[in-house]
Amino acid sequence: MDLDLIQDALESSLSLLNDEFESIELDELKKEYLLTIQKIETALTSLKENG
């Protein structure tokens, strides 16, 4: 498994979600974005610690 590729994809996804987060007006969608952002951050932390 190419961990560098996975890390790059996660970082790119996180960046895109963070850029869009403030422009979201629907509370329910904003909550889903926030949960997804947190999951990606957790995955990146785990990858860096265990990768």
Secondary structure, 3 states (H helix, E strand, C coil): CCHHHHHHHHHHHHHHHHHHHCCCCCHHHHHHHHHHHHHHHHHHHHHHHHC
